[in-house]
Amino acid sequence: MSDQWIVQATTFANCNCLINCGCQFNMPTSYGFCNFVMAGHIDEGNFNGTALNGLNYACIFAFPGEIAEGNGRQLIVVDERADEDQRAALQKILSGQAGEAGSNHFSVFSSMCSELLATEYLPIEIEVDIAARSASLKVPGLIESVGKPAINVFNGDLLHIAIARPSGSFEYTYAELGLGTTTVTGAMEMHLDASYGQFCTIHYNQEGMVRAA
């Protein structure tokens, strides 16, 4: 029998693109390559009977060109609090091995990677306020990331941009957009400065996205 699982998580992602990230609008990347970090707090989750509630995760990706061209690198970081069964479950989900191929964004991005680095098990501190377009992500010795609202350059007010995806998405149905600044050290070293930030809830199971009726 195939794996039976479900994950609902509050997430933050930061890539090197401008706020009109090409992935969201069926366009090329802003600069011809893609580096990004995505992380989440699992509000509700279960994998073949193993509870995943309350655990955190992070993934780092680097693509030398457009994502669709492949040759990416991926590093998965799993909450050090996870036990052996939870670690195995999250490894399978985050590496895109759980569920139908292409049915969620873990599967899509992982399928475009030719190198998967050894998974790290570390403390992950993450806070995300989707409505406020703010986030903080800390993985000691590896990731420091902050998400903030964008600013309207004409009047200094907060710039409110959101995307609704009623159909056709493998990632979310609604996301708030802002800016993120991230520093990654180690084998996946990168620095993202006031670039595309995404704040949303993901809700997946073995068949793909779970959509509200």
N, C-alpha and C positions, 0 to 999 in steps of 0.2 A: 504494500500500500504506500502511496506517495505521502510525503510529509504533510501534516495538518498544522497550520500555524496562522497566527494573526499578530500584527504589531501596529499599535497606534502610538505615535511619538510626536513630541513638540520639537521642532528642528530649526537650526540656523545653518546657512551656507554662505560662503564667501568665495568668489572667483575673481580672476584678474580683469574681467570685462568691465566696460562702462555699465551704468545702471540699466541700459537697454540691452542686456545680455542676449546674444544671438540665439542661444538655446531656447529662450522663451518666445522668440518671434520667427523661428524658422529661417534664421539668417546666420552668416558666418560669425565667428568670434570677433571681438573688437580689434585684436592685435595679431590674429593668425595662429594663436596657440592657446592652450587652456591649462591653468593651474587652479586648483580649488580645494577647499576644506569644507566638509559637511559633518555635522554632529547633531545628536539628538538625545533627548531624555524619553525613555519609554514609559508612557503613562499606563498602558495596558499591553501585555504581550504574553503569548503562550506558544510553545513549539513542541508538538507531540507530547503535551502534558507537562512540559517544563515551564514554569512561570518565569517571565522576563520583566515583570513589573518593577519599575524604579531604577532599572539599570541605564547607564549611559554608554554612548559609543561615539567614535569619530572615524572618519575616513579621509585620507589625503590622496589626491589624484594629480598627476602631471602628464599632459599630452604635448608632444613636440609640435603638433600641428592641430588641425581641426579634429574634434573628438571622433568623427566618423571615419577618419583616416587610420585610427588605431595607434598602436605602438605606445600605449600609455603605461604608466607605472602607478601602482596602488599600494598604500599602506593602511591596514586596518588596526584600529586601537579599540580594545575592549575593556570595559570597566573592570578594574582589578578585584572588585567585590564579587564578581560572577564566579559561581562554582564551576566544576568541570563540565557538567551537562549544559549549563547556561553558556559557557564559553564555546562549546561545540555548536550550539544552536545559533548563536550570534555570528560565529565564523561562517556558517553555511548561508545565513541570510545576507550578511554584508558583502560576501564574495559573489553573490548572485547565483548561488547554487540551489536556492530554495524557490520553488514555484516555477511557473511557465517562463521560458526564455523571453526576455523583453517585456515582462509583465509589470515590472517595477523599476525604479531608477537604479537600485543596487545592481540588478541584472544587466541593465543597459550599459552603464558605465564600466562595470567589471568586464563585460564581454569585449570591450574595446581596449583592454589592457593586455600587454604581452609579458608584463612582469608584476608579480604579486610578492611584495616583501614579507618577511616573517612577521606575523601578527604580534603586537605588543600589548601587554596587560598592565595598565597603568591607572592611577587615580585620574578621574575625569570630572572636572567641575564645570557645569553648564547651567546657565540661567537664560531663559528666552521669554520675552514678553512680546508676543506677536502683534498685538494691537498698538503697542508703543514703538514697535520696530527697533527694539533694543535687545542686545544679547551680550553675554560674556562667556568665553570658553577658555579653560586653562587645563593643559596637560603638562605637568612639570617636566621641564627639560625637553619638551617637544613642540607644543603649540601654545601660543598666546593670541587670542582673537577677541575683537570687540565689534559689535554691530550697533549702528546708530541710524537715526532718521537722516534722510538727505535734507539739504537746506535749499529753499528757493532763492536763487542768486539775485532775483529782482527786488525782493522785499525782506529777505532774511527770515521768513516764516518757515516752519517745517513743511517739507514737500511730501504730500501724501500720494503715493502711487501703489496700486494693487493690481493683481492679475487674477481674473476668474477663468477657470478652465472647465466649463460644463461637460465637455467631452473631449476625447482625443489625447488626454494626458496620461503619462505613465508615472507621474510623480505626485501631483496635488490637484485639488479642485479650486483652491484659493490660496494666494500668497501675498503677503505684504512685502514691499521692496524698500530697501534703504541702502546704506553703505557699510562696508566692513573693512577692517584693517587687521591683518593677520601676519604673524611671523612663525615660520616653521623652521626648526633646526634639525640637524642630522642628515640622514641619507636623502630625505625629500625636501631639502632646504628651499624655502621660498619666502617672499615678502609681498604681501598684497596691501596696497595703500589707498584707502577711501575708494574702493571699487565695489562692484555689484554685491549687495547683501540681500539674502532671501530669508524670510521668516514665515514658517507655515507648519501645519500639521500634516503628517503622512499617515495613511491608514491602509495597510496591505494585508492580504492573506495569500494562500498558495495559488489563487486564481488571478491575482492582480490587485488593482485598487478597489477598496471598499467604498462605495458611493452611497450617500444618504438617499433614502427613497423620496 
